[in-house]
Amino acid sequence: VQLQASGGGLVQPGGSLRLSCAASGSIFSIGAMRWYRQAPGEQRELVASITSGRNTDYADSVKGRFTISRDNAKNTVHLQMNSLKPEDTATYYCNAEIVGGSGFRTYWGQGTQVTVSS
């Protein structure tokens, strides 16, 4: 099982980006899916999460600006990021609870860089 993240880049303050993360491999089911971020010199923090039933939760710092969603048919999770601020600059990682050929495990994607700068 692998998680492949994409969609990062350089954007001006106030701009938008959409991150995607696709799970592939021998997958029986996927539980919660999450996005984390880590800025240089900082700890990794949870940005947003979505359950298999599509219940969502967000860090206070992104509420009202970011939206997490999932496509269960495509084993994909998205993070729509609007009104981006310089403090959103970080490497973003996806995370998913997956029941696969090796049983239940939590998997991480490789990270995608988001830079918000003028």
N, C-alpha and C positions, 0 to 999 in steps of 0.2 A: 504494500500500500504506500502511495506517495501523495503528498499535497504539493501542488504547484501554484504559487502565487504570482500575480501579474497586475499591471496597471499603475505602478508607481511612476514618479517623474518629478519634474520641476514645474511649479505653478506659482503664480503671483498671489499675494494676499487677497482674500476675497474670492478666489477661484475655486474650482471643483475638480475632484478626481474620483474615479470609481475603481476600487480594487476588487479583484476576483481571486478566488482560490478554488481549484478543482481537485477533488480526490479521485484517484485511479487505483486500479489493482483489484485484488480479490476482496470485495466489500459485500458484507451481508446487510449491514445497517449502519447508519450514522446517527449518533445522539447529538449532544450540544456541539455547536461550532462557534468559534470565537476569533476575535482579532485582538492582538496585543501590539504594543509598540515600545520601542526602546530608543531613546535619544542618547547621544554620546555622554558617557559619564553618569548616566541615570539607570535606575532599575527598570526592568521590563514591567509595563503596566497593562492591565486589562482595559481595553477600549470599549468593546461591545461583545455581546453574546446573544445567541439565538438557540432555543431548544428545538427538538424535533417537531414539537407542536407549534413552533413559530412564536413562542414567547420571547420577548427581547428585553435586554437590559443594557444600560450605557453608563460609562463614566460621566460624572457631573460635568467634566470639562468639555464633553462633546455633545451633550444632550441638546437637541434642537438643531444640530448642524450635521450630524452623521446619522445614517440609516443603515442598519444591517438587514440583509435578506438572504434567503436561500432558495435554491432550486433543487428539490429532492430528486427529481428525475435525472438531473445532470450531476448530482453529488457536488454541488457548487455553492459557495457562500460568497456574497458580495458585501462591500462596504462603500456606500455612496457618501462622499465627504464634500460638504458644501461650506461656503464661508470660511475657507481655510485661513489659518493664522500662522505666523512664523513659529509659534510654540507647538504646532502640530508636526513640525519637522522631526522625523524619526525613521527608523526602519520598522516596517509593519510586518508582523508575523501572523499567519493563520494557524489555527489549532482546531483539532476535531477529535471527538471520541468515536472510535470506529470499531465495530465488530467485523473482523475479517478472517482470513484463513489462519491467522495466528492467535485468534481469540480477541478479547477486548484490549485495546490499547489507545493511548492518546498520542496523536501524531502532530508534528509541526511542519509547516512549510518552510521554505528557504529564506523568506524575508524579501521585502520589496521596499526600496528607498523612496520616501516622500520628502521633498524639499519645498518649503514655502518661503519664497524670497522674491523681492522686487529687484 
